[in-house]
Amino acid sequence: MTAPTPDQASRPRTIYRHRVATRVWHWINALAIVTLLGSGMMISNAHPHLYWGKYGANFDHAWWNLPSFPSWLTIPTHYNLAMGRRWHLFFALVLAFGLLGYMIASLVNRHFRRDLTVRLAELSPAHLWSDLKAHLNFRFHDPERPGDYNIFQKLSYVAVIFVLLPLMIATGLSLSPGMDAAWPWLLALFGGRQSARSIHFLAASGIGLFTVVHLVLVILAGTLPELRSMITGWWTVPEEETA
């Protein structure tokens, strides 16, 4: 095997990291999530109380009294419950069909099996501790296989794609009177309308937390290379990971 020339050795290494389906879904999902969280906060401001069970009203005991979200976070920015619901319902459809399309594509191109399969060895305490120390030192990729997802990426993506997003969609459907008439079992599955609303809010909060952590890690890992990889698919491996 021919040794690389000095010019080749100093040239940044690039790898093809994200396929078209992943990139398209990422940006559609980002738009949908931001709009859903903003419009959801508008809807929450109309009745900022969460209950368990079938019923919930001003005089019932709430397990959580939510804060009033500021106008700069809500969609629309002025109080308008009807408009907030329209935004919410439209982008809920965008989210649901986008997720369905992404799942089908990821099964076909083997993205799930290749990149998100969690192996037993990765769950060992030693491996988890090693990855945690690497994260604390701002090293987010394996130098030998920088294109691979680390275990924390895998676990968080699996939780969002296969648990939080489907749960948010299912509970959202159960809150629709039309869906209640068509699928009454869906509301019973979650223990009543107010329980479904509480679970819906918790799932949305989990997605919101994931989004904040994801953005922080993108900044720490290098904003421009990460954005470029999610636009073009090609990612420049950091110098310390090519040494």
C-alpha positions, 0 to 999 in steps of 0.5 A: 500500500502506497504511503500518503504524500505530505500534501495528502496527509495534511488535507482534511479527511471527509466522509459521507455521513448522512444520506438524502433521506436522513437530511431531508427528514432532519430539516422537515422534522426541525421545522415541524418540532419548532412549530409544534412546540411554539403552538403547543405552548400557545395552547397550554397558555389557554389552560395551563394545568395537567390532570390524570384521568378522564376529566379536568377542569379549573376546580379539579386537582392538577398534578402540575400547574404549568407556567405561562409561556412568554409571547416570544416563545409561542406561535402566534406571538399574540394570544390566539388559541384558534390560530395556535391550534391550526398551526399545531394540527397542520404541523402534526401532520407534517411530523407524522408523515415525515416520520413515516417516510423516514422510517420506511427509507431507513429500513430500505437503506439499512440506516437503522441497522447500520447506524442505530443498532445498540450492541450489548457490549456498548451497554457495559458500564466500562464502555458507557463510562469511557464514552462519558469521559470522552464527551466531558473532554469534548471528544464525540467520535471514535478516532478509528471510526469517526463516522460511527454513532456513539452509544449516547447518540444511539440511545437518544435517537432510538428514544426519540424516533421509536418512543417519544415521537410515536407517543406524542403522535398517538396521544395527539390523535387521542385528543382529537374528537374525530379520532375518538369517534373512529378509534375509541380504544386509543383514548382508553389506551392512555387512561382518558383524555386528561391522562393522554394530554399529560403524556402528550406534554411530557413527550413534547417536553422530552423532545424539547430537552433533546433539541436543546441538548442536540443544539448544544452538542452541535455547537461544541462539535463544530457548528459549520462542519455539522451543518454542512454535513446535514446539508451536503451529506459530507462531513470533515473529520476533526483534525484530532480524530484523523491523527 
